[in-house]
Amino acid sequence: MATTAREIAPEPIPTIIGDDVGLLRRFWRGRIWYGTEWYLTVLGGSILVLITAITLLAPQLAPFDPNGFVGGQFIPPGRGHQAILVRADENPISSEAELLGPHVGVHRNKNGNILANELELNFTRFQLQDELLEALSSGEVDVILIDEQATKEVLLEYPGFEVTGSGIG
């Protein structure tokens, strides 16, 4: 028996999707796209687009300086109020407005440092609280800003100081 060309040629594979279907529907119905699951490729591409968008929009999404000082360490919100300490024989200073004239001492990395920057005071930063207290007692600074919670301990250690204002900041 002789074989004919019709018997050798395979039958055409029926197409599930017609030619009139859009590209997105073809992707959705397709099983394999360039050797990998197509939806994993689209998901990965979407993640890359999202990361790129977040990177480009970072100044608008987080407008604060990432290296900026935001307050003293381990201070709960609302607990960073400052007290004004002066030597007992000095003129009392009781408000923020009266701090513009004298030389103010602040403890570095505390909320008094932030307050002095915000009010644009004439101030000096001290690394340690003991250095700050010694500067006030020696007359190097006229006034110091100190955390309200620390005032009782300071007044017991330095009886020549007095609190003239509190709740500032």
PyRosetta script that sets phi, psi and omega in degrees:
from pyrosetta import init, pose_from_sequence

init()
pose = pose_from_sequence("MATTAREIAPEPIPTIIGDDVGLLRRFWRGRIWYGTEWYLTVLGGSILVLITAITLLAPQLAPFDPNGFVGGQFIPPGRGHQAILVRADENPISSEAELLGPHVGVHRNKNGNILANELELNFTRFQLQDELLEALSSGEVDVILIDEQATKEVLLEYPGFEVTGSGIG")
pose.set_psi(1, 136.1)
pose.set_omega(1, -178.2)
pose.set_phi(2, -92.7)
pose.set_psi(2, 138.3)
pose.set_omega(2, 178.1)
pose.set_phi(3, -91.1)
pose.set_psi(3, 142.5)
pose.set_omega(3, 178.6)
pose.set_phi(4, -100.5)
pose.set_psi(4, 166.4)
pose.set_omega(4, -180.0)
pose.set_phi(5, -64.1)
pose.set_psi(5, -28.9)
pose.set_omega(5, -179.8)
pose.set_phi(6, -67.7)
pose.set_psi(6, -34.3)
pose.set_omega(6, -178.7)
pose.set_phi(7, -75.2)
pose.set_psi(7, -28.7)
pose.set_omega(7, -178.1)
pose.set_phi(8, -79.6)
pose.set_psi(8, -41.5)
pose.set_omega(8, -175.7)
pose.set_phi(9, -69.0)
pose.set_psi(9, 133.5)
pose.set_omega(9, 178.8)
pose.set_phi(10, -71.4)
pose.set_psi(10, 156.3)
pose.set_omega(10, 178.0)
pose.set_phi(11, -76.1)
pose.set_psi(11, 146.6)
pose.set_omega(11, 179.1)
pose.set_phi(12, -65.4)
pose.set_psi(12, 143.2)
pose.set_omega(12, 179.8)
pose.set_phi(13, -78.5)
pose.set_psi(13, 130.1)
pose.set_omega(13, -179.5)
pose.set_phi(14, -70.0)
pose.set_psi(14, 138.3)
pose.set_omega(14, 179.1)
pose.set_phi(15, -89.9)
pose.set_psi(15, 136.4)
pose.set_omega(15, 178.9)
pose.set_phi(16, -79.5)
pose.set_psi(16, -37.6)
pose.set_omega(16, -176.6)
pose.set_phi(17, -106.4)
pose.set_psi(17, 130.8)
pose.set_omega(17, 179.2)
pose.set_phi(18, -78.8)
pose.set_psi(18, 171.8)
pose.set_omega(18, -179.1)
pose.set_phi(19, -73.1)
pose.set_psi(19, -17.5)
pose.set_omega(19, -176.4)
pose.set_phi(20, -86.3)
pose.set_psi(20, 3.7)
pose.set_omega(20, -179.1)
pose.set_phi(21, -85.8)
pose.set_psi(21, 143.4)
pose.set_omega(21, -178.7)
pose.set_phi(22, -71.2)
pose.set_psi(22, 166.8)
pose.set_omega(22, -176.5)
pose.set_phi(23, -63.3)
pose.set_psi(23, -41.8)
pose.set_omega(23, -178.3)
pose.set_phi(24, -63.8)
pose.set_psi(24, -39.6)
pose.set_omega(24, 178.6)
pose.set_phi(25, -68.7)
pose.set_psi(25, -34.3)
pose.set_omega(25, 176.8)
pose.set_phi(26, -64.0)
pose.set_psi(26, -41.9)
pose.set_omega(26, 177.6)
pose.set_phi(27, -64.1)
pose.set_psi(27, -41.2)
pose.set_omega(27, -178.0)
pose.set_phi(28, -65.4)
pose.set_psi(28, -37.9)
pose.set_omega(28, -178.8)
pose.set_phi(29, -85.0)
pose.set_psi(29, -20.0)
pose.set_omega(29, -177.5)
pose.set_phi(30, -69.6)
pose.set_psi(30, 152.1)
pose.set_omega(30, -178.0)
pose.set_phi(31, -99.8)
pose.set_psi(31, -41.6)
pose.set_omega(31, -175.3)
pose.set_phi(32, -127.8)
pose.set_psi(32, 136.8)
pose.set_omega(32, -179.3)
pose.set_phi(33, -133.9)
pose.set_psi(33, 109.0)
pose.set_omega(33, -179.2)
pose.set_phi(34, 57.3)
pose.set_psi(34, 39.1)
pose.set_omega(34, 173.2)
pose.set_phi(35, 85.3)
pose.set_psi(35, 2.4)
pose.set_omega(35, 177.4)
pose.set_phi(36, -137.5)
pose.set_psi(36, 167.4)
pose.set_omega(36, 176.5)
pose.set_phi(37, -65.5)
pose.set_psi(37, 126.8)
pose.set_omega(37, -172.2)
pose.set_phi(38, -65.6)
pose.set_psi(38, -34.4)
pose.set_omega(38, -177.3)
pose.set_phi(39, -70.4)
pose.set_psi(39, -28.1)
pose.set_omega(39, 174.5)
pose.set_phi(40, -67.7)
pose.set_psi(40, -37.1)
pose.set_omega(40, 177.8)
pose.set_phi(41, -66.2)
pose.set_psi(41, -44.9)
pose.set_omega(41, 179.0)
pose.set_phi(42, -65.0)
pose.set_psi(42, -40.6)
pose.set_omega(42, 177.9)
pose.set_phi(43, -62.7)
pose.set_psi(43, -45.9)
pose.set_omega(43, 177.9)
pose.set_phi(44, -61.5)
pose.set_psi(44, -42.4)
pose.set_omega(44, 177.4)
pose.set_phi(45, -63.7)
pose.set_psi(45, -38.3)
pose.set_omega(45, 178.2)
pose.set_phi(46, -64.9)
pose.set_psi(46, -39.0)
pose.set_omega(46, 178.2)
pose.set_phi(47, -65.5)
pose.set_psi(47, -41.4)
pose.set_omega(47, 177.7)
pose.set_phi(48, -63.7)
pose.set_psi(48, -40.5)
pose.set_omega(48, 177.7)
pose.set_phi(49, -64.6)
pose.set_psi(49, -40.8)
pose.set_omega(49, 178.5)
pose.set_phi(50, -63.5)
pose.set_psi(50, -45.1)
pose.set_omega(50, 179.3)
pose.set_phi(51, -63.5)
pose.set_psi(51, -41.4)
pose.set_omega(51, 178.1)
pose.set_phi(52, -63.8)
pose.set_psi(52, -42.0)
pose.set_omega(52, 178.8)
pose.set_phi(53, -64.3)
pose.set_psi(53, -41.9)
pose.set_omega(53, 178.7)
pose.set_phi(54, -64.4)
pose.set_psi(54, -39.1)
pose.set_omega(54, 178.7)
pose.set_phi(55, -64.2)
pose.set_psi(55, -44.1)
pose.set_omega(55, -178.8)
pose.set_phi(56, -71.5)
pose.set_psi(56, -30.9)
pose.set_omega(56, -178.5)
pose.set_phi(57, -97.0)
pose.set_psi(57, 12.2)
pose.set_omega(57, -176.5)
pose.set_phi(58, -56.5)
pose.set_psi(58, -43.6)
pose.set_omega(58, 179.4)
pose.set_phi(59, -62.5)
pose.set_psi(59, -30.3)
pose.set_omega(59, 178.5)
pose.set_phi(60, -82.2)
pose.set_psi(60, -32.3)
pose.set_omega(60, -178.7)
pose.set_phi(61, -76.1)
pose.set_psi(61, -35.9)
pose.set_omega(61, -179.8)
pose.set_phi(62, -135.2)
pose.set_psi(62, 85.8)
pose.set_omega(62, -172.8)
pose.set_phi(63, -77.7)
pose.set_psi(63, 6.2)
pose.set_omega(63, -178.0)
pose.set_phi(64, -95.9)
pose.set_psi(64, 151.8)
pose.set_omega(64, 179.2)
pose.set_phi(65, -70.9)
pose.set_psi(65, 123.1)
pose.set_omega(65, -178.8)
pose.set_phi(66, -67.9)
pose.set_psi(66, -19.1)
pose.set_omega(66, 179.5)
pose.set_phi(67, -101.8)
pose.set_psi(67, 3.3)
pose.set_omega(67, -177.7)
pose.set_phi(68, -72.1)
pose.set_psi(68, 151.8)
pose.set_omega(68, -179.7)
pose.set_phi(69, -84.5)
pose.set_psi(69, 128.2)
pose.set_omega(69, -176.0)
pose.set_phi(70, -114.3)
pose.set_psi(70, -5.5)
pose.set_omega(70, 179.0)
pose.set_phi(71, 150.6)
pose.set_psi(71, 172.9)
pose.set_omega(71, 179.2)
pose.set_phi(72, -66.5)
pose.set_psi(72, 154.4)
pose.set_omega(72, -179.1)
pose.set_phi(73, -71.7)
pose.set_psi(73, 140.9)
pose.set_omega(73, 173.1)
pose.set_phi(74, 61.1)
pose.set_psi(74, 27.3)
pose.set_omega(74, 176.9)
pose.set_phi(75, -101.8)
pose.set_psi(75, 120.5)
pose.set_omega(75, 179.0)
pose.set_phi(76, -66.3)
pose.set_psi(76, 154.2)
pose.set_omega(76, 178.6)
pose.set_phi(77, -57.0)
pose.set_psi(77, 137.7)
pose.set_omega(77, 179.8)
pose.set_phi(78, 83.4)
pose.set_psi(78, 0.1)
pose.set_omega(78, -177.7)
pose.set_phi(79, -111.0)
pose.set_psi(79, 13.7)
pose.set_omega(79, -176.1)
pose.set_phi(80, -98.7)
pose.set_psi(80, 26.3)
pose.set_omega(80, -178.8)
pose.set_phi(81, -70.8)
pose.set_psi(81, 148.7)
pose.set_omega(81, -175.9)
pose.set_phi(82, -110.0)
pose.set_psi(82, 153.3)
pose.set_omega(82, 173.9)
pose.set_phi(83, -116.1)
pose.set_psi(83, 147.9)
pose.set_omega(83, 178.2)
pose.set_phi(84, -97.3)
pose.set_psi(84, 122.8)
pose.set_omega(84, 177.9)
pose.set_phi(85, -113.8)
pose.set_psi(85, 136.0)
pose.set_omega(85, 175.7)
pose.set_phi(86, -133.9)
pose.set_psi(86, 168.1)
pose.set_omega(86, 172.4)
pose.set_phi(87, -71.3)
pose.set_psi(87, 147.4)
pose.set_omega(87, -173.2)
pose.set_phi(88, -62.5)
pose.set_psi(88, -25.9)
pose.set_omega(88, -177.5)
pose.set_phi(89, -91.6)
pose.set_psi(89, 5.0)
pose.set_omega(89, -177.4)
pose.set_phi(90, -94.8)
pose.set_psi(90, 168.0)
pose.set_omega(90, 175.5)
pose.set_phi(91, -69.4)
pose.set_psi(91, 134.8)
pose.set_omega(91, -178.4)
pose.set_phi(92, -71.7)
pose.set_psi(92, 138.7)
pose.set_omega(92, 174.7)
pose.set_phi(93, -117.6)
pose.set_psi(93, 121.4)
pose.set_omega(93, -172.4)
pose.set_phi(94, -120.9)
pose.set_psi(94, -4.4)
pose.set_omega(94, -178.2)
pose.set_phi(95, -135.6)
pose.set_psi(95, 167.6)
pose.set_omega(95, -179.8)
pose.set_phi(96, -65.8)
pose.set_psi(96, -33.9)
pose.set_omega(96, -178.4)
pose.set_phi(97, -65.6)
pose.set_psi(97, -33.4)
pose.set_omega(97, -179.7)
pose.set_phi(98, -76.2)
pose.set_psi(98, -8.2)
pose.set_omega(98, 179.1)
pose.set_phi(99, -80.9)
pose.set_psi(99, -8.9)
pose.set_omega(99, -176.4)
pose.set_phi(100, -69.3)
pose.set_psi(100, -28.9)
pose.set_omega(100, -177.2)
pose.set_phi(101, -83.7)
pose.set_psi(101, -55.3)
pose.set_omega(101, -174.4)
pose.set_phi(102, -73.6)
pose.set_psi(102, 163.5)
pose.set_omega(102, 176.5)
pose.set_phi(103, -80.7)
pose.set_psi(103, 123.2)
pose.set_omega(103, -173.1)
pose.set_phi(104, -105.6)
pose.set_psi(104, 141.5)
pose.set_omega(104, 174.1)
pose.set_phi(105, -109.3)
pose.set_psi(105, 137.4)
pose.set_omega(105, 179.6)
pose.set_phi(106, -132.6)
pose.set_psi(106, 156.4)
pose.set_omega(106, 176.9)
pose.set_phi(107, -89.3)
pose.set_psi(107, 127.0)
pose.set_omega(107, 179.6)
pose.set_phi(108, -60.9)
pose.set_psi(108, 143.6)
pose.set_omega(108, 179.1)
pose.set_phi(109, 64.8)
pose.set_psi(109, 30.0)
pose.set_omega(109, 174.2)
pose.set_phi(110, -125.4)
pose.set_psi(110, 170.1)
pose.set_omega(110, -177.2)
pose.set_phi(111, -69.3)
pose.set_psi(111, -22.5)
pose.set_omega(111, 174.8)
pose.set_phi(112, -62.4)
pose.set_psi(112, -33.1)
pose.set_omega(112, 176.8)
pose.set_phi(113, -63.3)
pose.set_psi(113, -42.9)
pose.set_omega(113, 178.7)
pose.set_phi(114, -65.2)
pose.set_psi(114, -44.8)
pose.set_omega(114, 179.9)
pose.set_phi(115, -61.3)
pose.set_psi(115, -41.5)
pose.set_omega(115, 179.2)
pose.set_phi(116, -65.1)
pose.set_psi(116, -37.7)
pose.set_omega(116, 176.4)
pose.set_phi(117, -67.2)
pose.set_psi(117, -43.4)
pose.set_omega(117, -179.3)
pose.set_phi(118, -64.1)
pose.set_psi(118, -40.6)
pose.set_omega(118, -179.0)
pose.set_phi(119, -84.0)
pose.set_psi(119, -4.4)
pose.set_omega(119, -178.8)
pose.set_phi(120, 54.8)
pose.set_psi(120, 51.4)
pose.set_omega(120, -179.8)
pose.set_phi(121, -82.4)
pose.set_psi(121, 162.5)
pose.set_omega(121, 170.8)
pose.set_phi(122, -86.1)
pose.set_psi(122, 101.5)
pose.set_omega(122, -171.8)
pose.set_phi(123, -137.3)
pose.set_psi(123, 161.7)
pose.set_omega(123, 175.2)
pose.set_phi(124, -125.5)
pose.set_psi(124, 136.9)
pose.set_omega(124, 178.0)
pose.set_phi(125, -92.9)
pose.set_psi(125, 140.8)
pose.set_omega(125, 175.8)
pose.set_phi(126, -122.3)
pose.set_psi(126, 140.0)
pose.set_omega(126, -176.3)
pose.set_phi(127, -70.8)
pose.set_psi(127, -41.7)
pose.set_omega(127, -176.4)
pose.set_phi(128, -114.2)
pose.set_psi(128, 150.9)
pose.set_omega(128, 178.9)
pose.set_phi(129, -66.3)
pose.set_psi(129, -34.8)
pose.set_omega(129, 178.2)
pose.set_phi(130, -63.4)
pose.set_psi(130, -38.9)
pose.set_omega(130, 176.5)
pose.set_phi(131, -63.5)
pose.set_psi(131, -38.8)
pose.set_omega(131, 179.3)
pose.set_phi(132, -63.9)
pose.set_psi(132, -44.7)
pose.set_omega(132, -179.4)
pose.set_phi(133, -68.7)
pose.set_psi(133, -37.6)
pose.set_omega(133, 176.9)
pose.set_phi(134, -66.4)
pose.set_psi(134, -35.8)
pose.set_omega(134, 178.2)
pose.set_phi(135, -64.9)
pose.set_psi(135, -37.2)
pose.set_omega(135, 177.3)
pose.set_phi(136, -69.5)
pose.set_psi(136, -42.9)
pose.set_omega(136, -178.1)
pose.set_phi(137, -69.1)
pose.set_psi(137, -30.9)
pose.set_omega(137, 179.8)
pose.set_phi(138, -85.4)
pose.set_psi(138, -9.1)
pose.set_omega(138, 178.9)
pose.set_phi(139, 90.6)
pose.set_psi(139, 7.3)
pose.set_omega(139, 178.2)
pose.set_phi(140, -65.4)
pose.set_psi(140, -35.3)
pose.set_omega(140, 173.4)
pose.set_phi(141, -124.7)
pose.set_psi(141, 155.6)
pose.set_omega(141, -178.3)
pose.set_phi(142, -89.8)
pose.set_psi(142, -31.5)
pose.set_omega(142, -173.8)
pose.set_phi(143, -142.8)
pose.set_psi(143, 149.7)
pose.set_omega(143, 171.4)
pose.set_phi(144, -127.9)
pose.set_psi(144, 149.5)
pose.set_omega(144, 172.1)
pose.set_phi(145, -104.7)
pose.set_psi(145, 126.5)
pose.set_omega(145, -176.6)
pose.set_phi(146, -137.7)
pose.set_psi(146, 153.5)
pose.set_omega(146, 178.9)
pose.set_phi(147, -59.7)
pose.set_psi(147, 138.5)
pose.set_omega(147, -179.4)
pose.set_phi(148, -58.5)
pose.set_psi(148, -35.3)
pose.set_omega(148, -177.8)
pose.set_phi(149, -65.7)
pose.set_psi(149, -25.3)
pose.set_omega(149, -176.1)
pose.set_phi(150, -91.0)
pose.set_psi(150, -4.8)
pose.set_omega(150, -173.3)
pose.set_phi(151, -66.7)
pose.set_psi(151, -37.3)
pose.set_omega(151, -179.4)
pose.set_phi(152, -62.2)
pose.set_psi(152, -44.9)
pose.set_omega(152, 179.0)
pose.set_phi(153, -64.6)
pose.set_psi(153, -40.2)
pose.set_omega(153, -178.8)
pose.set_phi(154, -66.4)
pose.set_psi(154, -42.6)
pose.set_omega(154, -179.4)
pose.set_phi(155, -67.3)
pose.set_psi(155, -29.8)
pose.set_omega(155, 174.9)
pose.set_phi(156, -70.6)
pose.set_psi(156, -36.9)
pose.set_omega(156, -178.5)
pose.set_phi(157, -79.4)
pose.set_psi(157, -35.6)
pose.set_omega(157, -179.0)
pose.set_phi(158, -122.5)
pose.set_psi(158, 88.0)
pose.set_omega(158, -177.0)
pose.set_phi(159, -69.5)
pose.set_psi(159, -13.4)
pose.set_omega(159, 179.2)
pose.set_phi(160, -81.1)
pose.set_psi(160, 1.5)
pose.set_omega(160, 179.2)
pose.set_phi(161, -101.9)
pose.set_psi(161, 156.7)
pose.set_omega(161, 172.5)
pose.set_phi(162, -142.4)
pose.set_psi(162, 151.0)
pose.set_omega(162, 178.8)
pose.set_phi(163, -89.1)
pose.set_psi(163, 122.2)
pose.set_omega(163, -179.4)
pose.set_phi(164, -108.0)
pose.set_psi(164, -14.5)
pose.set_omega(164, 177.5)
pose.set_phi(165, -156.0)
pose.set_psi(165, 148.6)
pose.set_omega(165, 178.6)
pose.set_phi(166, -148.1)
pose.set_psi(166, 167.9)
pose.set_omega(166, -179.6)
pose.set_phi(167, 76.4)
pose.set_psi(167, 20.9)
pose.set_omega(167, -177.7)
pose.set_phi(168, -88.8)
pose.set_psi(168, 139.4)
pose.set_omega(168, 176.1)
pose.set_phi(169, 107.6)
pose.dump_pdb("model.pdb")
